[in-house]
C-alpha cells in the first residue's frame, strides 16, 4: 500500500475560506472536528483554492483564510495534536489535482449536483475550476492516505467520485491510494436556513435565515425566534412535513451532543415557543466564548501564521511522498 499508515485512522477535512462561517458550519464541522485528534491522525485544511471558483475580493480571501483557521482553533482544536494548514501552502494539492484530472471522466463531473447548483447561481462565471473542483477535492483527500472524511450529506457525491478516481488509478498502476469513506455527523450534518428550511444554511449566500459566527448573540437569538415553523403544533423530527421544526431540533441536538430525535422527545407536548427559546439559549451559550476566542486569535496573525506554517510543513512531508509515488508509477522523470 502507499506510504506508511498511521496506527490511528487518518482523517482529512477542509473548509473553504469564502465568507464568514455560519452556525451550521460550527455544528456540522468545527465542533465535531475537535474530537478527531483523540481518535485519528487528523488533517484540517483551509481550502483557499476551492474558494476562488467563485470570485472573491482579495482582502476578503486574505482575512477569511486566517479567519477559518481561527474558527478551527476557537472551537477547541489543538494544533499540537493535529495538522492545520492552508491548502495553497502545499503545492502538491494542485499538482496531484492536475494528474487526477486525467483519470476523471467529463460525464462524472457533469453529474455533480453541487456544480449544477453553483453554475445556476453564478451564471456570469461558470468557469473550468468550478466544473473541476471535485477532482481537486479528491486530490486533497488522497494525498494523505485518508481513510475517513467527515462531511455534510451534500458532499457524499464528491467522496464517491474520489473513490472512483482512486480505484481507476489503482486498477492501472497497482495499489497506490487508500480508499476513503465519508462520515456524516450524527446531528447537524446539514443545518438548514431558518427562513427557508428546505435549503442548506449558506455562508457564501447569507440571508435573513443565516446565523453567521460573527453575529451578535442577541441578533442570533432574534433570528431563531423568527424561524419558520408550521401550523401543525406538534414537535416531531419530520424533515418532510415539518422541515422548520426538524431544523431547530438539528441545531439544538448538534449544540448539546444529542440526536434530533432525542431532543424531540424532550419537547413532546410543548409549544414551539419553548423549543425556539431553548435553541436560542444554546446558540447564545455557544457563540459568546467562541467569538471571544476568535477575536483574541485574529489579533495576533503572526502567531496564527506560525501555526499554519508548521502545519503546512508537516502536511507537505506526507503529500510530497504521495505525489512522488504517483509520478514514479506513471513513468515521470523525477527531479
C-alpha positions in Angstrom: 0.0 0.0 0.0 1.1 3.7 -0.1 3.2 5.5 2.4 3.3 4.2 5.9 -0.1 4.3 7.5 -0.7 5.8 11.0 -1.8 3.4 13.8 -4.8 5.7 14.1 -7.2 6.1 11.2 -6.4 9.1 9.1 -9.0 11.8 8.6 -9.0 14.9 6.3 -11.4 17.7 6.2 -11.4 21.1 4.6 -13.4 24.3 4.9 -13.5 27.0 2.2 -12.3 30.5 3.0 -15.3 32.1 1.2 -17.5 34.2 3.5 -17.9 34.1 7.3 -18.8 30.6 8.6 -22.3 30.0 9.8 -23.7 28.3 12.9 -24.3 25.3 10.6 -20.5 25.2 9.8 -19.9 25.2 13.6 -22.3 22.4 14.4 -21.5 20.2 11.4 -17.8 20.8 11.2 -15.8 22.9 13.7 -17.4 21.5 16.8 -17.3 17.8 16.0 -13.8 18.2 14.5 -12.3 19.0 17.9 -12.7 15.3 18.9 -10.9 13.9 15.9 -7.3 14.3 17.1 -8.1 12.0 20.0 -9.0 9.1 17.8 -7.5 10.0 14.4 -4.3 11.3 12.7 -6.3 14.4 11.7 -5.6 16.9 8.9 -7.6 20.1 8.8 -7.3 22.4 5.8 -8.4 25.9 4.9 -9.2 25.2 1.2 -8.5 28.6 -0.4 -8.0 27.2 -3.9 -11.6 25.9 -3.8 -12.9 29.3 -2.6 -11.7 31.1 -5.8 -14.1 29.0 -8.0 -16.5 31.8 -7.1 -15.0 35.3 -7.5 -13.5 36.6 -4.2 -12.4 40.1 -3.1 -8.7 39.8 -2.4 -8.9 41.4 1.1 -11.8 39.1 1.9 -10.0 36.0 0.8 -7.0 37.1 2.9 -9.0 37.7 6.0 -11.2 34.7 5.6 -8.3 32.3 5.2 -6.9 33.4 8.5 -10.4 33.5 9.8 -11.3 29.9 9.1 -8.1 28.8 10.8 -9.0 31.0 13.8 -12.5 29.5 14.0 -11.0 26.0 13.9 -8.8 26.9 16.9 -11.5 28.9 18.7 -13.8 25.9 18.6 -11.2 24.0 20.6 -8.8 22.4 18.0 -5.3 21.9 19.5 -2.7 22.5 16.7 -0.2 20.3 18.6 -2.4 17.3 18.3 -3.3 17.6 14.6 -2.2 19.2 11.3 -3.8 22.5 10.5 -2.7 24.3 7.3 -3.8 26.3 4.2 -4.3 24.4 1.0 -2.2 26.7 -1.2 0.8 26.4 1.1 1.2 22.8 0.0 1.7 22.8 -3.8 1.2 19.1 -4.1 -2.6 19.6 -3.9 -2.7 21.3 -7.3 -0.1 19.0 -8.7 -2.0 15.9 -7.8 -5.2 17.6 -8.8 -3.9 18.1 -12.3 -2.8 14.5 -12.6 -6.1 13.2 -11.3 -7.9 15.2 -14.0 -6.6 12.7 -16.5 -8.3 9.9 -14.5 -11.7 11.7 -14.3 -14.4 11.5 -17.0 -16.3 14.6 -18.1 -19.6 12.7 -17.6 -18.7 12.2 -13.9 -18.2 15.9 -13.4 -21.3 16.8 -15.3 -23.4 14.7 -12.8 -22.1 16.6 -9.8 -25.1 18.2 -8.0 -23.0 21.0 -6.5 -21.7 22.0 -9.9 -25.2 22.3 -11.2 -26.4 24.3 -8.2 -23.4 26.7 -8.2 -23.5 27.1 -12.0 -27.1 28.1 -11.7 -26.3 30.7 -9.0 -23.2 32.1 -10.7 -24.2 32.1 -14.4 -21.8 35.0 -15.1 -18.8 32.9 -14.1 -19.2 29.2 -14.8 -15.5 28.6 -15.0 -13.5 25.4 -15.6 -12.4 25.5 -11.9 -16.0 25.3 -10.7 -16.5 22.4 -13.0 -13.4 20.5 -12.0 -13.1 21.3 -8.3 -14.3 17.9 -7.2 -11.1 16.5 -8.7 -9.0 18.9 -6.6 -11.1 17.7 -3.6 -10.2 14.1 -4.5 -6.5 15.2 -4.5 -6.9 16.9 -1.1 -8.2 13.6 0.3 -5.9 11.1 -1.4 -2.7 13.0 -0.7 -2.8 11.9 2.9 -3.8 8.3 2.7 -7.1 9.4 4.1 -9.5 6.8 5.4 -12.3 8.9 6.8 -13.6 12.3 5.6 -16.1 14.0 7.9 -18.6 15.7 5.6 -22.1 17.0 5.3 -24.5 14.8 3.3 -24.3 17.2 0.4 -20.6 16.2 -0.1 -21.0 12.4 -0.2 -21.2 12.5 -4.0 -17.7 14.0 -4.1 -16.4 11.3 -1.8 -17.8 8.7 -4.2 -16.0 10.5 -7.1 -12.7 10.4 -5.1 -13.2 6.7 -4.6 -13.9 6.1 -8.3 -10.7 8.1 -9.3 -8.6 6.2 -6.7 -10.0 2.8 -8.0 -9.3 3.7 -11.6 -5.7 4.7 -10.8 -5.1 1.6 -8.6 -6.5 -0.7 -11.3 -4.0 0.7 -13.8 -0.9 1.1 -11.6 -1.4 -1.1 -8.6 -2.2 -0.2 -5.0 -1.3 3.4 -4.5 -4.3 5.3 -3.0 -6.1 4.4 0.2 -9.9 4.2 -0.3 -11.6 7.0 1.7 -15.1 6.9 3.1 -17.4 9.8 4.0 -18.5 10.1 7.6 -21.6 12.2 8.4 -22.0 13.6 11.9 -24.9 12.2 13.9 -26.5 15.6 14.3 -26.2 18.9 12.4 -24.9 17.3 9.2 -26.8 19.8 7.2 -28.3 22.7 9.1 -30.9 24.5 7.0 -31.8 28.1 6.5 -34.1 29.4 9.3 -36.4 31.1 6.8 -36.2 28.5 4.0 -35.7 25.2 5.9 -35.7 23.2 2.7 -32.3 24.6 1.7 -28.9 24.5 3.4 -27.8 27.4 5.5 -25.2 29.1 3.3 -22.2 31.1 4.4 -21.5 32.1 0.8 -25.0 33.5 0.3 -26.2 34.6 3.8 -29.7 35.9 4.2 -32.2 36.6 7.0 -32.3 32.9 7.8 -28.5 32.5 8.2 -26.6 32.9 11.5 -23.0 33.8 10.9 -20.5 33.1 13.6 -19.5 36.8 14.0 -23.1 37.8 14.5 -24.1 39.3 17.8 -25.6 36.7 20.1 -28.7 38.9 20.6 -29.3 39.1 16.8 -28.8 35.4 16.5 -31.4 34.8 19.2 -33.9 37.0 17.3 -33.4 35.0 14.1 -34.1 31.8 16.0 -37.3 33.2 17.5 -38.4 34.3 14.0 -37.5 30.9 12.4 -40.2 29.5 10.1 -42.2 26.6 11.5 -45.7 25.4 10.6 -49.2 25.2 11.9 -49.2 21.6 13.0 -48.5 22.4 16.6 -46.5 19.2 17.2 -42.8 18.9 17.9 -41.5 15.9 16.0 -38.4 15.2 13.9 -40.1 15.0 10.5 -37.9 16.5 7.8 -40.5 16.1 5.1 -43.6 17.5 6.7 -42.0 19.8 9.4 -38.7 21.0 7.9 -38.6 24.1 10.1 -39.1 22.2 13.4 -36.7 19.4 12.2 -34.0 22.1 11.6 -34.4 23.6 15.1 -34.1 20.1 16.5 -30.9 19.5 14.5 -29.4 22.8 15.8 -30.2 22.1 19.4 -29.1 18.4 19.1 -25.8 19.5 17.5 -25.1 22.0 20.2 -25.9 19.7 23.1 -24.5 16.5 21.6 -27.8 14.7 21.2 -29.7 13.4 18.2 -32.6 15.5 17.0 -34.9 12.6 17.8 -33.8 12.7 21.4 -34.4 16.4 21.6 -37.9 16.0 20.0 -38.8 13.5 22.8 -37.8 16.0 25.4 -40.1 18.7 24.0 -43.0 16.4 23.2 -46.3 18.1 24.0 -44.7 21.5 24.4 -45.3 24.7 22.3 -43.0 25.8 19.5 -42.0 28.9 21.6 -40.4 26.6 24.2 -38.3 24.9 21.6 -37.2 28.2 20.0 -36.3 29.6 23.4 -34.1 26.6 24.1 -32.4 26.8 20.7 -31.8 30.5 21.1 -30.3 29.9 24.6 -28.0 27.2 23.3 -26.8 29.3 20.3 -26.0 32.3 22.6 -24.2 30.0 25.0 -22.0 28.7 22.1 -21.4 32.0 20.4 -20.2 34.1 23.3 -17.0 32.2 24.2 -16.4 31.2 20.6 -16.4 34.8 19.4 -14.2 36.0 22.3 -11.5 33.4 21.5 -11.7 34.1 17.8 -11.2 37.8 18.4 -8.1 37.0 20.5 -6.6 34.7 17.8 -7.2 37.2 15.0 -5.5 39.9 16.9 -2.2 38.0 16.6 -1.9 37.0 12.9 1.8 36.3 13.3 1.1 33.5 15.8 -1.7 32.2 13.5 0.7 32.2 10.6 3.3 30.3 12.6 0.8 27.6 13.4 -0.3 27.3 9.8 3.3 27.3 8.5 4.2 24.4 10.9 1.1 22.6 9.7 2.0 23.1 6.1 5.5 21.7 6.7 4.0 18.6 8.3 1.4 18.1 5.6 4.0 18.7 2.8 6.2 15.8 4.1 3.4 13.3 3.5 1.9 15.0 0.4 5.3 15.0 -1.4 5.8 11.3 -0.8 2.4 10.6 -2.3 3.0 12.7 -5.4 6.4 11.2 -5.9 5.0 7.7 -5.7 2.2 8.6 -8.2 4.7 10.1 -10.7 7.1 7.3 -10.4 4.4 4.7 -11.1 3.2 6.7 -14.1 6.7 7.0 -15.6 7.5 10.6 -14.9 11.2 11.6 -14.9 11.6 12.6 -11.3 13.6 15.7 -10.4 
